[in-house]
Amino acid sequence: MHSRFSDGTLSPAELVALAAERGLHALSITDHDTIAGLEEAREACRGAGILFIPGVELSVGYGNGEIHILGYGIDTRSKVLRDTLDRLAAEREERMVKMVKRLRSSGIPAVFEDVRALAGGNILSRLHLATYLAENEFAASRDDAFLKFIGNGRPAFVRRRLLTLKDSIDLIVGTGGFPVLAHPALTRRDDLIEYLVRLGIRGIEVYYPKHSPGNTAKYEKICRKYGLIATGGSDFHGNSKPETPLGAALTPPDQLQRILKLIQL
């Protein structure tokens, strides 16, 4: 799940409270390229009696596309991890400045500081820019903003400088974490799974709200083939993606036990 520290709409404490309402006994917040909300989440989980697994979702470049690697059980005190995430945050800022300039060049008077304000001092994402464009009626909706202006190949799109697959997996493993390929049916790069296994991937997000039963069965089989752990997650974002409720896809208890044997909490 994602908090307001990346592209979610709830605070970490609010996410934990909602998870408690839903009867969940373990959770991980995996904000995009940031761990800023994890201490708040850890404290809230302690108060709610919920097992907390620190996490992050890294954006990885491959070819012309982007792949997301989840890291569970990471050591949030790691200087290497923190320095890498600080660099990624700075690169997100640079990218947003360029995208706003492209919008202004095309006749849309976007203001970077106003987009920055929407992020509330947290990590910037295209969702913040899409929200800005919709709220200021430059686009009919956030989806319309992506379609017309900031989606891949659109006039204001700027490609990010991203980690490589090897760098991202090495970073997670080097901080005591457990790397997982996120939502593979959305990424559509099953051809990379064997390569990812060689790089050190340890799991696949098999149980995911947008996976069809056929997708789920296929990735369960792949996990068995390579000895990978089958994880689950709702990818909950709050009001920014209300169609997916928190707890919509869970990690099976036996798979959670396999994860806990690999990490130190």
HELIX and SHEET records of a PDB file:
HELIX    1   1 PRO A   12  GLU A   21  1                                  10    
HELIX    2   2 LEU A   38  ALA A   48  1                                  11    
HELIX    3   3 LYS A   79  SER A  105  1                                  27    
HELIX    4   4 PHE A  112  LEU A  118  1                                   7    
HELIX    5   5 ARG A  126  GLU A  135  1                                  10    
HELIX    6   6 ARG A  142  ALA A  145  1                                   4    
HELIX    7   7 PHE A  146  ILE A  150  3                                   5    
HELIX    8   8 LEU A  165  GLY A  174  1                                  10    
HELIX    9   9 PRO A  184  THR A  187  1                                   4    
HELIX   10  10 ASP A  190  LEU A  192  5                                   3    
HELIX   11  11 ILE A  193  LEU A  199  1                                   7    
HELIX   12  12 PRO A  213  TYR A  226  1                                  14    
HELIX   13  13 GLY A  238  SER A  240  5                                   3    
HELIX   14  14 PRO A  253  LEU A  262  1                                  10    
SHEET    1   A 2 ALA A  26  LEU A  27  0                                        
SHEET    2   A 2 LEU A  51  PHE A  52  1                                        
SHEET    1   B 5 GLY A  55  TYR A  62  0                                        
SHEET    2   B 5 GLY A  65  TYR A  72 -1                                        
SHEET    3   B 5 PHE A 178  LEU A 181 -1                                        
SHEET    4   B 5 GLY A 203  TYR A 207  1                                        
SHEET    5   B 5 ILE A 229  GLY A 232  1                                        
END                                                                             
